[in-house]
């Protein structure tokens, strides 16, 4: 078994029911609602586990398939019964890959439930770079902010793959963010911690770009927010042909999707039915 934890428990369950496995990149302080918000409103006897990405320094060259292996190993070794697989944004890609990996290992197929699912492309990483730079706007001059955004655009023009743009955007955040975060009073240790979180997040996105979930998604229930550039809406607006078994729209913007009580009630019903 891997020395690094693959899952953390969000709901303990009743000890006898099957597990729900959720995939997202969870980061303390992020603006979007998290699976921990969904867990607070979920009515279920099932335990809810959330995936923990491998650390940056585990000594293994990372791949999307390697992440799936990291998460699936414990499930298979302990013969965990899975009631459902949840995936949020790019986590929906990994949820689809896990569904394929676990297919046929138990009597009944797990539910595949997606929340604003998204494919991971170079534009996805650029958008996340813009968000992070925007959070540092208070410590950057207008000239520095514009220069950082311009450098990000140039990186995107140079690389049409997620693998290519990842390293350059990580380096840009460290270059731009070092002085900005120091100005905000963060010491070197705290700055390094934040940069590592960003690098881990971009790796999570980039490696999702190696996987193709579209066939698995055909059997999924997909919840969508009203945000026009998120989830199925965003992919279809970009010309991507995506099919799911059932679509459920939730009257809430993307950032609040997982915290919506009505969504949690519907998911609870799905788990029973």
N, C-alpha and C positions, 0 to 999 in steps of 0.2 A: 504493500500500500504506500502511496506517496506520502513523504513526510510533511507535505504542505496540505492544509485543509482544502477540500474541494467544495464543501458545502457549509453554510451556516443555517441555523434553525431560526425561522421567523415565527412559526407556530408549532408547538410540541405535539399536537394531535392527542388522540386518546391511547396511543401506544399499540393499538392493534390494527388500525386502518392503514391503507396504502398512503404513499407520499405524493405530494405535489412538488414538482421541481420547477423553479423559476429561474430564468436567465436574464440578467440585466447587468450593466456596470454600475454598481452602487457606490456612491461617493458621498461622504458626509458633507452637508452644506449645499448640495446641488439644488437648483431652483425647481426642477421637475419633481413631481410626486414619485414615490418609490414603492417597491413591493411591500415594504414595511407599512406603508399607508393602506394599501389594499388589505393586508393581513388584519389590521385593526377593525375592518368592517366585514370581513369574510365570516360566514356562518358555515363551519365545516368541522368534522371530527378528524379530518386528515391532517397530518403534519405538513407544514410548508417549509421546504428547504430552498435557499437561494444559492446560486453558483458563486464560487469565489475564484477569480482568475488566478492562474499561476503567478508567482512573483516574478519581477523583472530579472532576478539573478538566480534562477534555479539551475543554471548551467546547461540548459537544453535549448537548441535553436527552435524558436517558437513557430508553430504552424497552426492554421485553423483546425486541422484534424487532430493536432496535439492537444489543443484546448478541449475538444470533444472527448478525447481519450482520458484526459485528466479528470473530467467530470463523470464520465461513464464508469471508470474503473471501480469506484466504491460501490456504485449501484449494482454492478455485476458481481463483485466479490461478495457482497453481503446479501445478494439476491433480494434486493429491495423491490417491492411491488410498487409500481408507479400508476397513480390514478390519472394524473394530468401533467402536461408540460406547458408552462407559461413562458412567453417571450415578449419583451418590451423593446421596441425600436430595433436596433441591430441585434439585440438579444434574441429576437424572433428567428434570426438566421440560425443561431446555435441551437435553439429549441427544436427547429425542424431537423437539424442534423442529429440531435439526440434521439428524436422520435424514430428516425431511420435506423440509428444504431441499436435501439432497444426493441425494434419491431420483431415480433415472434418469440420473445423470451418470456412472455407471460400469457395467460389464457385470454385476457381481453386487452385490446389495444388502448393505450392511454389517450385521453383527450388532448388535442393540440389547440391551445388557446393563445391568440396573439393580440397584442395591444399596440396599436399604431405601428405595425411591422414595417421595417425599412431595410432595403438592401444597402450594403455599405459600398460607396463609391468615393472617388477622390474628392468630389464636391462635399461629401459628408464630412470628411476630415477638415477641409478648408472652413466649412461653416463652424465647426467646433473651435477651430483656431480663432476665428473672428470673435466668438463668444468669450473666450478666455482673455483675449486682448482687450475686449470691451470692459471686462471686469476690472482691468487695471487702469482704466481711463483716468481715474482720479489722480494717479501718480505719473501720468505721461502728459507731455505737452501735446498740443494739436499736431505739431510737426512729427513728433515721435510716433504718435498714434497712426497718422497717415502713412508714415514710412513702414511701420509694421504691417499694416493692411496691404500696402503695395507689395511688400516682400512676399506675403502670403499668396497674393494673386500671381506673382511671377513663378512661385513654386508650383502652383496649380497648372500654369501654362507649360512648365517643363515636364510635368509628370501626369500621365493620364491613368495611372494605376495607383491604388491605395498603398501598395508596398513602396512605390517610389517617393510619394509625397510625405509619408509618415516621418521618416528620419529628419527631413528638412524642416518640417513644421515644429517638431520637438526642439530642434536646435534654435529655431527662431524664438520660440517661447522662452527658452532659457536665456537667450541673448537679450531679449526685450524685457523679460520679467525680472531678471536679476537685479538691475538697478531700481526698477519700479517698486519691487517688494521690499528692498532694503530701505528705500525712502519711506515706505509705509511702516517701518519699524520691525519687520520680521528678521530674525537672526538667520544665519546660514543654514542651520539645521532645519528650521521650519521651511525655508525657501526650497531646500533640496527635497523635503517631503512632498511639497505641493507639485514640484516639477516631476517627481516620480509618479504621482497620481495621474498627471496629464499624460505622461509617456505611456503609462499602463493603459489608460483609456484609449489613446490613439492606436496602440497595439491591438487592443480588443476590437476596435473598428476595422483596422487594416486586415487582421486575420479573418474576420467575418467575410471580407471581400473575396477570400479564397474559396468559400463554400457556396454551393448553389442550392437554395432551399425551395425553389418554386414548385417542384413536384410534391414535396411534403406539404407545402402550404395548401394544396388543393383540398386536403382533408380537414383543414383548420376552421375554427370559429374565430373571426377577427373583429375586435372592437376598434372602432375608429372615432377619433375626436373630430371637432368641427374645424380644426386648423387646416387651411387649404394646402399647405406644403408638407404636411406630416402624414405618415402611414400610407394606406392605400391611395388616398387622394393625391399625395405628393408624387408617388411612383407613377401613377397613371398620367398625371399632368406632365411628367417627364417622358412619356411615351412607353413606359414599361408595361407589358401585358402581365397582369397578376390575377390569378383566380384563387378564391377560397371557397370552402363549402357553404359558409354562412357569414354574412356581414351584419354587424349590429352597430349603429351609430349612437354615440353618446353626446348629449348636448353640453359639451364642456371643451375648452381648449386643451391642446396637447399637454401642457405642463400640469394640468390638474386631473388628467385621465385616471391614473391609478388611485387617486384619493376620492373618486366619486362614489357616494353611497349607493346610487342606483346601479352603477356598474357592478359593485361588489355583490348586490342582491342577485343580479342576473347570473353572475359567475357561480354564486352559491347554489342556485337552482341547477345550473349545468352540471355541477359536481354530483348532485343528487340523482339527476336524470340520466 
